[in-house]
Amino acid sequence: MKLIHTIFIFFFMLTTGAQDLSSHQWQERVLLVIANDTSNVIFKKQLVELRLNQEKLTERQLVIYQVKPDAYRKGLMKEVWQKGDDLYRKFNEKPSAYRVILLGLDGGEKLNQTDFLIVNDLFALIDGMPMRKAEIRKNAGNQ
């Protein structure tokens, strides 16, 4: 019994620090903005560009995560950084100073690039997805 208890505690300690993005699946799209350093010029520019388009992000059910090697934070404002390197390790396997990744409602990777992401390109990509087209049709029918 002690062994089972010890294994449970060990497993709990391993998983509590991990950021689980599965809670967003079928609810929200996720955009990971990843940088090896928050002073990265492209990282900073990307966050400004996203902040300027907050309404359009919300309309597309898009949640932003800022990710650096040892921490992450959800949102675009000055939220507190949460300790953890899981997102950085998982989504920046081929290390890059900057990377942006879009996960669709199904949790699948829809975009992965190391260049600045133009928000109109992001919106065009999302708006072209079958589930987004269905959302647009549904919203048009409700008006």
C-alpha positions in Angstrom: 0.0 0.0 0.0 2.9 2.4 0.8 4.3 1.8 -2.7 1.0 2.7 -4.4 0.8 5.8 -2.2 4.3 6.8 -3.0 3.8 6.3 -6.8 0.6 8.4 -6.6 2.4 11.2 -4.9 5.3 11.1 -7.3 2.9 11.1 -10.3 0.9 14.0 -8.8 4.1 16.0 -8.3 5.2 15.4 -11.9 1.9 16.5 -13.4 1.0 19.5 -11.3 3.7 21.7 -12.8 2.7 20.9 -16.4 0.5 23.1 -18.5 -2.2 21.1 -20.0 -3.7 22.6 -23.2 -6.3 19.9 -23.6 -8.7 22.0 -21.5 -9.0 24.3 -24.6 -9.8 21.5 -27.0 -13.2 22.0 -28.7 -13.6 25.3 -26.8 -10.8 27.6 -28.0 -8.0 27.8 -30.5 -4.6 28.4 -29.0 -1.8 30.6 -30.3 1.6 29.9 -28.6 4.0 32.8 -29.0 7.4 31.3 -28.0 10.7 33.1 -27.5 14.0 32.1 -25.9 14.0 35.6 -24.3 11.2 38.1 -23.8 13.4 40.9 -25.0 13.3 39.2 -28.5 12.3 42.0 -30.9 9.9 39.8 -32.9 8.3 38.4 -29.8 7.6 42.0 -28.5 6.3 43.1 -31.9 4.1 40.1 -32.2 2.4 40.8 -28.8 1.8 44.4 -29.8 0.2 43.3 -33.1 -2.0 40.8 -31.3 -3.0 43.3 -28.6 -4.2 45.7 -31.4 -6.5 43.0 -32.6 -8.0 41.7 -29.4 -11.6 41.9 -30.5 -10.9 39.8 -33.6 -9.0 37.3 -31.5 -11.9 36.9 -29.2 -14.3 36.6 -32.1 -12.3 33.7 -33.3 -12.1 32.1 -29.9 -8.4 32.4 -29.8 -6.4 32.1 -26.5 -2.8 33.4 -26.4 0.0 31.8 -24.4 3.3 33.6 -24.1 6.1 31.0 -23.6 9.7 31.3 -22.6 12.2 28.5 -21.6 11.3 28.4 -17.9 7.8 29.9 -17.7 4.5 30.8 -19.5 1.6 33.0 -19.1 -1.9 33.0 -20.6 -3.2 36.2 -22.3 -1.7 39.3 -23.7 -1.5 41.6 -20.7 1.1 41.6 -17.9 -0.2 38.5 -16.2 2.2 36.7 -13.8 4.5 34.2 -15.3 3.8 30.6 -14.2 6.8 28.4 -13.7 7.2 25.5 -16.1 9.2 24.5 -19.1 6.8 21.9 -20.6 5.3 24.1 -23.2 8.6 25.4 -24.3 10.2 21.9 -24.5 7.2 20.4 -26.3 6.5 23.1 -28.9 10.1 24.4 -29.5 11.7 20.9 -30.1 13.8 22.3 -32.9 15.1 25.3 -30.9 14.4 28.7 -32.4 14.8 32.1 -30.9 11.2 32.8 -31.9 8.3 30.6 -32.9 4.5 30.9 -33.2 2.2 27.9 -33.3 -1.6 27.8 -33.8 -3.6 24.9 -32.4 -7.1 24.4 -33.8 -10.2 23.6 -31.9 -9.4 19.9 -32.3 -6.0 20.5 -30.6 -4.1 19.8 -33.9 -1.2 22.0 -35.1 -2.5 24.3 -37.9 0.5 26.6 -38.2 4.1 26.5 -37.0 6.5 29.2 -38.1 9.6 31.1 -37.0 8.8 34.4 -38.7 6.6 37.2 -37.5 2.9 36.3 -38.0 0.8 38.9 -39.8 -2.5 38.9 -38.0 -4.5 39.2 -41.2 -2.8 36.0 -42.4 -3.7 34.3 -39.1 -7.3 35.4 -39.4 -7.5 34.2 -43.1 -6.1 30.8 -42.0 -8.6 30.5 -39.2 -11.5 31.8 -41.3 -10.7 29.2 -43.9 -11.1 26.3 -41.5 -14.2 24.2 -41.7 -15.2 24.7 -38.1 -14.8 28.5 -38.4 -16.8 28.5 -41.6 -19.6 26.7 -39.7 -19.3 29.3 -36.8 -19.6 32.2 -39.3 -22.7 30.6 -41.0 -24.3 30.0 -37.6 -23.7 33.6 -36.5 -25.0 34.9 -39.8 -28.2 32.9 -39.3 -28.7 34.2 -35.8 -28.7 37.8 -36.9 
